[in-house]
Amino acid sequence: MAAAKIRKGDKVVVLSGKDKGRTGEVIRSIPKDMKVVVSGVNVAARHRKPSQINPQGGIERKEAPLHVSKVAIVDPKDGKATRVRFETAKDGKKVRVAARSGEKIDA
């Protein structure tokens, strides 16, 4: 599953769509739907009527989920998009590694 390769807190770059080329941090991961929410990317505007909670009303801007296939992790070495592979560390733990440079993604 590709969603396990991209986690909350990862720095990602958008590969396609209206926000192509933009980077941001993953705020939330939704593995069931294979989607991620990235800060400042895919912002949707909702026009809200005034209510008791929000007496002013107005336009509410919020990041909408993106499919994980539309984003790629930023390589820690050169800042470009990379795929992710898994390797087993010496202590037996599974570690995410950037396929582009071989750098470890997990700190």
RODREN-527386 format. One record per residue: residue number from 1; residue in three letters; y, z, x of N, C-alpha, C, O in turn. Coordinates in Angstrom, 3 decimals. Layout:
# residues N
@nr NUM&rest Ala&n_y Y&n_z Z&n_x X&ca_y Y&ca_z Z&ca_x X&c_y Y&c_z Z&c_x X&o_y Y&o_z Z&o_x X
...
***
This chain:
# residues 107
@nr 1&rest Met&n_y -1.187&n_z 0.000&n_x 0.840&ca_y 0.000&ca_z 0.000&ca_x 0.000&c_y 1.247&c_z 0.000&c_x 0.882&o_y 1.366&o_z 0.809&o_x 1.803
@nr 2&rest Ala&n_y 2.163&n_z -0.902&n_x 0.598&ca_y 3.368&ca_z -1.060&ca_x 1.404&c_y 4.344&c_z 0.098&c_x 1.241&o_y 5.144&o_z 0.361&o_x 2.139
@nr 3&rest Ala&n_y 4.290&n_z 0.791&n_x 0.110&ca_y 5.245&ca_z 1.877&ca_x -0.144&c_y 5.066&c_z 3.030&c_x 0.845&o_y 6.030&o_z 3.735&o_x 1.143
@nr 4&rest Ala&n_y 3.864&n_z 3.230&n_x 1.351&ca_y 3.621&ca_z 4.309&ca_x 2.307&c_y 4.266&c_z 4.005&c_x 3.655&o_y 4.481&o_z 4.911&o_x 4.461
@nr 5&rest Lys&n_y 4.573&n_z 2.738&n_x 3.903&ca_y 5.188&ca_z 2.349&ca_x 5.167&c_y 6.686&c_z 2.622&c_x 5.166&o_y 7.288&o_z 2.760&o_x 6.231
@nr 6&rest Ile&n_y 7.290&n_z 2.702&n_x 3.999&ca_y 8.718&ca_z 3.005&ca_x 3.875&c_y 8.850&c_z 4.318&c_x 3.122&o_y 8.357&o_z 4.458&o_x 2.003
@nr 7&rest Arg&n_y 9.517&n_z 5.272&n_x 3.741&ca_y 9.635&ca_z 6.623&ca_x 3.184&c_y 11.087&c_z 7.042&c_x 3.042&o_y 11.995&o_z 6.395&o_x 3.564
@nr 8&rest Lys&n_y 11.283&n_z 8.127&n_x 2.329&ca_y 12.617&ca_z 8.701&ca_x 2.147&c_y 13.209&c_z 9.055&c_x 3.513&o_y 12.541&o_z 9.649&o_x 4.360
@nr 9&rest Gly&n_y 14.475&n_z 8.678&n_x 3.710&ca_y 15.148&ca_z 8.970&ca_x 4.969&c_y 15.091&c_z 7.834&c_x 5.979&o_y 15.795&o_z 7.880&o_x 6.987
@nr 10&rest Asp&n_y 14.268&n_z 6.812&n_x 5.735&ca_y 14.178&ca_z 5.671&ca_x 6.646&c_y 15.419&c_z 4.799&c_x 6.534&o_y 16.000&o_z 4.668&o_x 5.457
@nr 11&rest Lys&n_y 15.823&n_z 4.203&n_x 7.653&ca_y 16.923&ca_z 3.236&ca_x 7.660&c_y 16.292&c_z 1.866&c_x 7.453&o_y 15.411&o_z 1.456&o_x 8.208
@nr 12&rest Val&n_y 16.761&n_z 1.151&n_x 6.403&ca_y 16.172&ca_z -0.144&ca_x 6.065&c_y 17.242&c_z -1.221&c_x 5.949&o_y 18.425&o_z -0.928&o_x 5.778
@nr 13&rest Val&n_y 16.802&n_z -2.477&n_x 6.045&ca_y 17.672&ca_z -3.638&ca_x 5.866&c_y 17.122&c_z -4.450&c_x 4.692&o_y 15.908&o_z -4.598&o_x 4.550
@nr 14&rest Val&n_y 18.023&n_z -4.978&n_x 3.848&ca_y 17.620&ca_z -5.764&ca_x 2.680&c_y 17.360&c_z -7.199&c_x 3.135&o_y 18.186&o_z -7.799&o_x 3.822
@nr 15&rest Leu&n_y 16.199&n_z -7.745&n_x 2.744&ca_y 15.765&ca_z -9.065&ca_x 3.190&c_y 16.176&c_z -10.194&c_x 2.245&o_y 16.349&o_z -11.329&o_x 2.688
@nr 16&rest Ser&n_y 16.335&n_z -9.901&n_x 0.948&ca_y 16.675&ca_z -10.953&ca_x -0.004&c_y 17.498&c_z -10.407&c_x -1.153&o_y 17.558&o_z -9.199&o_x -1.381
@nr 17&rest Gly&n_y 18.133&n_z -11.324&n_x -1.875&ca_y 18.924&ca_z -10.939&ca_x -3.039&c_y 20.406&c_z -10.891&c_x -2.727&o_y 20.844&o_z -11.322&o_x -1.660
@nr 18&rest Lys&n_y 21.180&n_z -10.358&n_x -3.676&ca_y 22.644&ca_z -10.343&ca_x -3.537&c_y 23.121&c_z -9.460&c_x -2.393&o_y 24.217&o_z -9.672&o_x -1.874
@nr 19&rest Asp&n_y 22.319&n_z -8.470&n_x -1.986&ca_y 22.692&ca_z -7.557&ca_x -0.904&c_y 21.986&c_z -7.887&c_x 0.406&o_y 21.864&o_z -7.019&o_x 1.270
@nr 20&rest Lys&n_y 21.520&n_z -9.118&n_x 0.570&ca_y 20.792&ca_z -9.535&ca_x 1.769&c_y 21.590&c_z -9.220&c_x 3.040&o_y 22.777&o_z -9.533&o_x 3.136
@nr 21&rest Gly&n_y 20.917&n_z -8.596&n_x 4.009&ca_y 21.549&ca_z -8.269&ca_x 5.284&c_y 22.168&c_z -6.891&c_x 5.341&o_y 22.476&o_z -6.400&o_x 6.427
@nr 22&rest Arg&n_y 22.361&n_z -6.250&n_x 4.187&ca_y 22.967&ca_z -4.918&ca_x 4.175&c_y 21.934&c_z -3.866&c_x 4.558&o_y 20.749&o_z -4.004&o_x 4.256
@nr 23&rest Thr&n_y 22.401&n_z -2.808&n_x 5.230&ca_y 21.499&ca_z -1.733&ca_x 5.635&c_y 21.892&c_z -0.449&c_x 4.932&o_y 23.030&o_z -0.289&o_x 4.492
@nr 24&rest Gly&n_y 20.948&n_z 0.454&n_x 4.834&ca_y 21.189&ca_z 1.748&ca_x 4.212&c_y 19.989&c_z 2.644&c_x 4.391&o_y 18.955&o_z 2.232&o_x 4.916
@nr 25&rest Glu&n_y 20.142&n_z 3.878&n_x 3.947&ca_y 19.068&ca_z 4.862&ca_x 4.063&c_y 18.341&c_z 4.970&c_x 2.729&o_y 18.960&o_z 4.908&o_x 1.667
@nr 26&rest Val&n_y 17.032&n_z 5.131&n_x 2.796&ca_y 16.239&ca_z 5.273&ca_x 1.576&c_y 16.513&c_z 6.663&c_x 0.997&o_y 16.236&o_z 7.677&o_x 1.638
@nr 27&rest Ile&n_y 17.059&n_z 6.698&n_x -0.219&ca_y 17.359&ca_z 7.960&ca_x -0.906&c_y 16.118&c_z 8.485&c_x -1.602&o_y 15.852&o_z 9.687&o_x -1.615
@nr 28&rest Arg&n_y 15.351&n_z 7.544&n_x -2.189&ca_y 14.202&ca_z 7.932&ca_x -2.998&c_y 13.147&c_z 6.846&c_x -2.921&o_y 13.465&o_z 5.657&o_x -2.895
@nr 29&rest Ser&n_y 11.894&n_z 7.261&n_x -2.885&ca_y 10.772&ca_z 6.331&ca_x -2.882&c_y 9.998&c_z 6.513&c_x -4.185&o_y 9.736&o_z 7.641&o_x -4.603
@nr 30&rest Ile&n_y 9.635&n_z 5.401&n_x -4.825&ca_y 8.866&ca_z 5.445&ca_x -6.069&c_y 7.553&c_z 4.699&c_x -5.822&o_y 7.444&o_z 3.522&o_x -6.166
@nr 31&rest Pro&n_y 6.554&n_z 5.366&n_x -5.230&ca_y 5.310&ca_z 4.687&ca_x -4.839&c_y 4.528&c_z 4.087&c_x -6.009&o_y 3.874&o_z 3.056&o_x -5.852
@nr 32&rest Lys&n_y 4.590&n_z 4.721&n_x -7.175&ca_y 3.848&ca_z 4.233&ca_x -8.337&c_y 4.296&c_z 2.818&c_x -8.728&o_y 3.471&o_z 1.972&o_x -9.074
@nr 33&rest Asp&n_y 5.599&n_z 2.575&n_x -8.670&ca_y 6.151&ca_z 1.262&ca_x -9.017&c_y 6.409&c_z 0.388&c_x -7.790&o_y 6.886&o_z -0.738&o_x -7.924
@nr 34&rest Met&n_y 6.098&n_z 0.898&n_x -6.595&ca_y 6.343&ca_z 0.224&ca_x -5.321&c_y 7.814&c_z -0.153&c_x -5.173&o_y 8.143&o_z -1.284&o_x -4.817
@nr 35&rest Lys&n_y 8.692&n_z 0.809&n_x -5.450&ca_y 10.134&ca_z 0.585&ca_x -5.349&c_y 10.781&c_z 1.673&c_x -4.509&o_y 10.241&o_z 2.768&o_x -4.349
@nr 36&rest Val&n_y 11.952&n_z 1.346&n_x -3.975&ca_y 12.750&ca_z 2.316&ca_x -3.215&c_y 14.204&c_z 2.212&c_x -3.673&o_y 14.652&o_z 1.157&o_x -4.122
@nr 37&rest Val&n_y 14.936&n_z 3.329&n_x -3.551&ca_y 16.362&ca_z 3.349&ca_x -3.857&c_y 17.082&c_z 3.518&c_x -2.523&o_y 16.838&o_z 4.479&o_x -1.794
@nr 38&rest Val&n_y 17.981&n_z 2.566&n_x -2.208&ca_y 18.687&ca_z 2.550&ca_x -0.926&c_y 20.170&c_z 2.836&c_x -1.180&o_y 20.774&o_z 2.272&o_x -2.092
@nr 39&rest Ser&n_y 20.746&n_z 3.723&n_x -0.356&ca_y 22.144&ca_z 4.109&ca_x -0.547&c_y 23.089&c_z 2.926&c_x -0.326&o_y 23.003&o_z 2.236&o_x 0.690
@nr 40&rest Gly&n_y 23.990&n_z 2.700&n_x -1.284&ca_y 24.989&ca_z 1.653&ca_x -1.188&c_y 24.492&c_z 0.245&c_x -1.421&o_y 25.244&o_z -0.711&o_x -1.230
@nr 41&rest Val&n_y 23.241&n_z 0.091&n_x -1.829&ca_y 22.646&ca_z -1.232&ca_x -2.032&c_y 22.150&c_z -1.344&c_x -3.471&o_y 21.645&o_z -0.373&o_x -4.036
@nr 42&rest Asn&n_y 22.296&n_z -2.540&n_x -4.066&ca_y 21.857&ca_z -2.812&ca_x -5.438&c_y 22.533&c_z -1.857&c_x -6.425&o_y 21.878&o_z -1.236&o_x -7.262
@nr 43&rest Val&n_y 23.863&n_z -1.755&n_x -6.306&ca_y 24.629&ca_z -0.837&ca_x -7.150&c_y 24.846&c_z -1.472&c_x -8.518&o_y 25.364&o_z -2.584&o_x -8.622
@nr 44&rest Ala&n_y 24.444&n_z -0.753&n_x -9.569&ca_y 24.608&ca_z -1.209&ca_x -10.945&c_y 25.737&c_z -0.412&c_x -11.591&o_y 25.889&o_z 0.780&o_x -11.324
@nr 45&rest Ala&n_y 26.527&n_z -1.063&n_x -12.437&ca_y 27.628&ca_z -0.402&ca_x -13.133&c_y 27.258&c_z -0.215&c_x -14.597&o_y 26.780&o_z -1.143&o_x -15.250
@nr 46&rest Arg&n_y 27.482&n_z 0.985&n_x -15.104&ca_y 27.238&ca_z 1.291&ca_x -16.503&c_y 28.558&c_z 1.723&c_x -17.136&o_y 29.246&o_z 2.596&o_x -16.607
@nr 47&rest His&n_y 28.909&n_z 1.121&n_x -18.254&ca_y 30.126&ca_z 1.494&ca_x -18.960&c_y 29.774&c_z 2.624&c_x -19.925&o_y 28.996&o_z 2.432&o_x -20.860
@nr 48&rest Arg&n_y 30.352&n_z 3.800&n_x -19.692&ca_y 30.037&ca_z 4.991&ca_x -20.485&c_y 31.183&c_z 5.332&c_x -21.428&o_y 32.353&o_z 5.304&o_x -21.048
@nr 49&rest Lys&n_y 30.818&n_z 5.656&n_x -22.670&ca_y 31.818&ca_z 6.126&ca_x -23.630&c_y 32.132&c_z 7.581&c_x -23.304&o_y 31.283&o_z 8.278&o_x -22.749
@nr 50&rest Pro&n_y 33.312&n_z 8.049&n_x -23.629&ca_y 33.613&ca_z 9.470&ca_x -23.423&c_y 32.653&c_z 10.357&c_x -24.223&o_y 32.321&o_z 10.058&o_x -25.370
@nr 51&rest Ser&n_y 32.215&n_z 11.456&n_x -23.592&ca_y 31.322&ca_z 12.408&ca_x -24.251&c_y 31.763&c_z 13.818&c_x -23.867&o_y 32.725&o_z 13.985&o_x -23.117
@nr 52&rest Gln&n_y 31.071&n_z 14.825&n_x -24.374&ca_y 31.430&ca_z 16.205&ca_x -24.028&c_y 31.173&c_z 16.469&c_x -22.546&o_y 31.933&o_z 17.196&o_x -21.905
@nr 53&rest Ile&n_y 30.116&n_z 15.888&n_x -22.003&ca_y 29.794&ca_z 16.065&ca_x -20.577&c_y 30.805&c_z 15.330&c_x -19.713&o_y 31.277&o_z 15.863&o_x -18.709
@nr 54&rest Asn&n_y 31.137&n_z 14.101&n_x -20.106&ca_y 32.087&ca_z 13.277&ca_x -19.365&c_y 33.219&c_z 12.855&c_x -20.316&o_y 33.173&o_z 11.762&o_x -20.879
@nr 55&rest Pro&n_y 34.236&n_z 13.715&n_x -20.498&ca_y 35.288&ca_z 13.396&ca_x -21.474&c_y 36.142&c_z 12.178&c_x -21.105&o_y 36.753&o_z 11.565&o_x -21.980
@nr 56&rest Gln&n_y 36.186&n_z 11.829&n_x -19.827&ca_y 36.975&ca_z 10.692&ca_x -19.368&c_y 36.290&c_z 9.365&c_x -19.715&o_y 36.954&o_z 8.395&o_x -20.080
@nr 57&rest Gly&n_y 34.957&n_z 9.331&n_x -19.599&ca_y 34.228&ca_z 8.079&ca_x -19.798&c_y 34.437&c_z 7.179&c_x -18.591&o_y 34.693&o_z 7.673&o_x -17.493
@nr 58&rest Gly&n_y 34.333&n_z 5.864&n_x -18.773&ca_y 34.607&ca_z 4.923&ca_x -17.696&c_y 33.365&c_z 4.269&c_x -17.137&o_y 32.299&o_z 4.301&o_x -17.752
@nr 59&rest Ile&n_y 33.513&n_z 3.672&n_x -15.961&ca_y 32.421&ca_z 2.930&ca_x -15.327&c_y 31.691&c_z 3.838&c_x -14.347&o_y 32.301&o_z 4.415&o_x -13.446
@nr 60&rest Glu&n_y 30.390&n_z 3.958&n_x -14.531&ca_y 29.540&ca_z 4.792&ca_x -13.685&c_y 28.726&c_z 3.882&c_x -12.776&o_y 27.971&o_z 3.039&o_x -13.259
@nr 61&rest Arg&n_y 28.872&n_z 4.045&n_x -11.472&ca_y 28.139&ca_z 3.207&ca_x -10.514&c_y 26.976&c_z 4.001&c_x -9.925&o_y 27.120&o_z 5.163&o_x -9.547
@nr 62&rest Lys&n_y 25.814&n_z 3.336&n_x -9.857&ca_y 24.594&ca_z 4.016&ca_x -9.428&c_y 23.661&c_z 3.019&c_x -8.752&o_y 23.573&o_z 1.868&o_x -9.178
@nr 63&rest Glu&n_y 22.962&n_z 3.451&n_x -7.700&ca_y 22.010&ca_z 2.574&ca_x -7.019&c_y 20.763&c_z 2.392&c_x -7.873&o_y 20.193&o_z 3.362&o_x -8.373
@nr 64&rest Ala&n_y 20.351&n_z 1.150&n_x -8.033&ca_y 19.143&ca_z 0.825&ca_x -8.796&c_y 17.988&c_z 0.595&c_x -7.811&o_y 18.222&o_z 0.222&o_x -6.661
@nr 65&rest Pro&n_y 16.744&n_z 0.817&n_x -8.257&ca_y 15.599&ca_z 0.615&ca_x -7.364&c_y 15.408&c_z -0.842&c_x -6.954&o_y 15.710&o_z -1.766&o_x -7.710
@nr 66&rest Leu&n_y 14.896&n_z -1.023&n_x -5.727&ca_y 14.542&ca_z -2.338&ca_x -5.180&c_y 13.040&c_z -2.348&c_x -4.915&o_y 12.460&o_z -1.304&o_x -4.615
@nr 67&rest His&n_y 12.412&n_z -3.500&n_x -5.021&ca_y 10.991&ca_z -3.596&ca_x -4.671&c_y 10.852&c_z -3.464&c_x -3.150&o_y 11.705&o_z -3.944&o_x -2.404
@nr 68&rest Val&n_y 9.785&n_z -2.817&n_x -2.697&ca_y 9.617&ca_z -2.580&ca_x -1.255&c_y 9.477&c_z -3.871&c_x -0.454&o_y 9.749&o_z -3.881&o_x 0.747
@nr 69&rest Ser&n_y 9.053&n_z -4.967&n_x -1.103&ca_y 8.913&ca_z -6.234&ca_x -0.387&c_y 10.279&c_z -6.833&c_x -0.024&o_y 10.357&o_z -7.722&o_x 0.824
@nr 70&rest Lys&n_y 11.354&n_z -6.351&n_x -0.661&ca_y 12.702&ca_z -6.860&ca_x -0.391&c_y 13.398&c_z -6.110&c_x 0.741&o_y 14.496&o_z -6.492&o_x 1.146
@nr 71&rest Val&n_y 12.776&n_z -5.046&n_x 1.260&ca_y 13.381&ca_z -4.290&ca_x 2.355&c_y 12.424&c_z -4.198&c_x 3.539&o_y 11.206&o_z -4.291&o_x 3.383
@nr 72&rest Ala&n_y 13.000&n_z -4.013&n_x 4.725&ca_y 12.203&ca_z -3.820&ca_x 5.941&c_y 12.860&c_z -2.718&c_x 6.764&o_y 14.080&o_z -2.555&o_x 6.747
@nr 73&rest Ile&n_y 12.045&n_z -1.979&n_x 7.471&ca_y 12.559&ca_z -0.899&ca_x 8.315&c_y 13.345&c_z -1.481&c_x 9.479&o_y 12.995&o_z -2.531&o_x 10.019
@nr 74&rest Val&n_y 14.415&n_z -0.784&n_x 9.858&ca_y 15.238&ca_z -1.192&ca_x 10.992&c_y 14.557&c_z -0.705&c_x 12.270&o_y 14.201&o_z 0.468&o_x 12.386
@nr 75&rest Asp&n_y 14.381&n_z -1.616&n_x 13.223&ca_y 13.761&ca_z -1.279&ca_x 14.510&c_y 14.657&c_z -0.297&c_x 15.261&o_y 15.843&o_z -0.569&o_x 15.447
@nr 76&rest Pro&n_y 14.108&n_z 0.848&n_x 15.698&ca_y 14.930&ca_z 1.829&ca_x 16.407&c_y 15.497&c_z 1.307&c_x 17.729&o_y 16.492&o_z 1.840&o_x 18.221
@nr 77&rest Lys&n_y 14.881&n_z 0.275&n_x 18.310&ca_y 15.308&ca_z -0.230&ca_x 19.608&c_y 16.492&c_z -1.199&c_x 19.502&o_y 17.493&o_z -1.030&o_x 20.199
@nr 78&rest Asp&n_y 16.381&n_z -2.224&n_x 18.626&ca_y 17.442&ca_z -3.230&ca_x 18.578&c_y 18.158&c_z -3.352&c_x 17.231&o_y 19.074&o_z -4.165&o_x 17.107
@nr 79&rest Gly&n_y 17.776&n_z -2.581&n_x 16.235&ca_y 18.488&ca_z -2.582&ca_x 14.958&c_y 18.185&c_z -3.747&c_x 14.040&o_y 18.894&o_z -3.956&o_x 13.055
@nr 80&rest Lys&n_y 17.139&n_z -4.515&n_x 14.344&ca_y 16.759&ca_z -5.645&ca_x 13.494&c_y 15.569&c_z -5.259&c_x 12.615&o_y 14.902&o_z -4.255&o_x 12.864
@nr 81&rest Ala&n_y 15.312&n_z -6.068&n_x 11.586&ca_y 14.215&ca_z -5.802&ca_x 10.661&c_y 12.869&c_z -5.936&c_x 11.370&o_y 12.673&o_z -6.823&o_x 12.201
@nr 82&rest Thr&n_y 11.949&n_z -5.037&n_x 11.025&ca_y 10.612&ca_z -5.070&ca_x 11.624&c_y 9.565&c_z -4.678&c_x 10.599&o_y 9.858&o_z -3.990&o_x 9.621
@nr 83&rest Arg&n_y 8.342&n_z -5.125&n_x 10.837&ca_y 7.208&ca_z -4.656&ca_x 10.050&c_y 6.737&c_z -3.342&c_x 10.657&o_y 7.152&o_z -2.964&o_x 11.752
@nr 84&rest Val&n_y 5.868&n_z -2.656&n_x 9.933&ca_y 5.382&ca_z -1.356&ca_x 10.385&c_y 3.872&c_z -1.409&c_x 10.499&o_y 3.183&o_z -1.951&o_x 9.636
@nr 85&rest Arg&n_y 3.376&n_z -0.840&n_x 11.572&ca_y 1.922&ca_z -0.685&ca_x 11.691&c_y 1.620&c_z 0.774&c_x 11.987&o_y 2.507&o_z 1.539&o_x 12.365
@nr 86&rest Phe&n_y 0.382&n_z 1.145&n_x 11.814&ca_y -0.027&ca_z 2.523&ca_x 12.052&c_y -0.886&c_z 2.595&c_x 13.297&o_y -1.748&o_z 1.743&o_x 13.517
@nr 87&rest Glu&n_y -0.652&n_z 3.611&n_x 14.110&ca_y -1.481&ca_z 3.882&ca_x 15.282&c_y -1.868&c_z 5.344&c_x 15.255&o_y -1.196&o_z 6.167&o_x 14.633
@nr 88&rest Thr&n_y -2.960&n_z 5.660&n_x 15.936&ca_y -3.393&ca_z 7.046&ca_x 16.030&c_y -2.884&c_z 7.615&c_x 17.341&o_y -3.153&o_z 7.075&o_x 18.414
@nr 89&rest Ala&n_y -2.140&n_z 8.717&n_x 17.241&ca_y -1.594&ca_z 9.371&ca_x 18.429&c_y -2.706&c_z 10.116&c_x 19.165&o_y -3.819&o_z 10.254&o_x 18.657
@nr 90&rest Lys&n_y -2.388&n_z 10.592&n_x 20.366&ca_y -3.390&ca_z 11.303&ca_x 21.177&c_y -3.905&c_z 12.573&c_x 20.498&o_y -5.056&o_z 12.969&o_x 20.685
@nr 91&rest Asp&n_y -3.030&n_z 13.205&n_x 19.706&ca_y -3.442&ca_z 14.425&ca_x 19.012&c_y -4.180&c_z 14.147&c_x 17.697&o_y -4.529&o_z 15.077&o_x 16.970
@nr 92&rest Gly&n_y -4.418&n_z 12.859&n_x 17.395&ca_y -5.196&ca_z 12.486&ca_x 16.216&c_y -4.369&c_z 12.201&c_x 14.979&o_y -4.923&o_z 11.853&o_x 13.936
@nr 93&rest Lys&n_y -3.050&n_z 12.342&n_x 15.073&ca_y -2.189&ca_z 12.085&ca_x 13.920&c_y -1.902&c_z 10.587&c_x 13.783&o_y -1.852&o_z 9.850&o_x 14.767
@nr 94&rest Lys&n_y -1.716&n_z 10.162&n_x 12.526&ca_y -1.381&ca_z 8.778&ca_x 12.230&c_y 0.135&c_z 8.630&c_x 12.374&o_y 0.891&o_z 9.374&o_x 11.749
@nr 95&rest Val&n_y 0.581&n_z 7.677&n_x 13.192&ca_y 2.001&ca_z 7.513&ca_x 13.491&c_y 2.441&c_z 6.102&c_x 13.117&o_y 1.725&o_z 5.134&o_x 13.375
@nr 96&rest Arg&n_y 3.634&n_z 5.987&n_x 12.503&ca_y 4.195&ca_z 4.672&ca_x 12.194&c_y 4.868&c_z 4.103&c_x 13.436&o_y 5.600&o_z 4.802&o_x 14.136
@nr 97&rest Val&n_y 4.606&n_z 2.815&n_x 13.701&ca_y 5.127&ca_z 2.147&ca_x 14.890&c_y 5.775&c_z 0.836&c_x 14.456&o_y 5.242&o_z 0.123&o_x 13.605
@nr 98&rest Ala&n_y 6.937&n_z 0.520&n_x 15.048&ca_y 7.613&ca_z -0.748&ca_x 14.762&c_y 6.819&c_z -1.872&c_x 15.414&o_y 6.567&o_z -1.839&o_x 16.618
@nr 99&rest Ala&n_y 6.425&n_z -2.870&n_x 14.623&ca_y 5.631&ca_z -3.978&ca_x 15.134&c_y 6.434&c_z -4.826&c_x 16.109&o_y 5.855&o_z -5.440&o_x 17.004
@nr 100&rest Arg&n_y 7.750&n_z -4.875&n_x 15.958&ca_y 8.626&ca_z -5.702&ca_x 16.794&c_y 8.715&c_z -5.200&c_x 18.234&o_y 8.603&o_z -5.983&o_x 19.177
@nr 101&rest Ser&n_y 8.918&n_z -3.887&n_x 18.399&ca_y 9.159&ca_z -3.345&ca_x 19.751&c_y 8.086&c_z -2.361&c_x 20.234&o_y 7.992&o_z -2.082&o_x 21.429
@nr 102&rest Gly&n_y 7.292&n_z -1.846&n_x 19.319&ca_y 6.287&ca_z -0.861&ca_x 19.702&c_y 6.822&c_z 0.570&c_x 19.720&o_y 6.100&o_z 1.494&o_x 20.095
@nr 103&rest Glu&n_y 8.101&n_z 0.766&n_x 19.314&ca_y 8.712&ca_z 2.096&ca_x 19.278&c_y 8.138&c_z 2.897&c_x 18.108&o_y 7.829&o_z 2.341&o_x 17.054
@nr 104&rest Lys&n_y 8.002&n_z 4.208&n_x 18.307&ca_y 7.557&ca_z 5.085&ca_x 17.221&c_y 8.699&c_z 5.284&c_x 16.242&o_y 9.841&o_z 5.511&o_x 16.643
@nr 105&rest Ile&n_y 8.386&n_z 5.198&n_x 14.958&ca_y 9.391&ca_z 5.402&ca_x 13.908&c_y 9.459&c_z 6.868&c_x 13.537&o_y 10.544&o_z 7.406&o_x 13.318
@nr 106&rest Asp&n_y 8.312&n_z 7.516&n_x 13.463&ca_y 8.273&ca_z 8.951&ca_x 13.127&c_y 8.752&c_z 9.760&c_x 14.331&o_y 8.254&o_z 9.603&o_x 15.446
@nr 107&rest Ala&n_y 9.722&n_z 10.621&n_x 14.077&ca_y 10.288&ca_z 11.433&ca_x 15.168&c_y 9.425&c_z 12.641&c_x 15.463&o_y 9.750&o_z 13.430&o_x 16.349
***
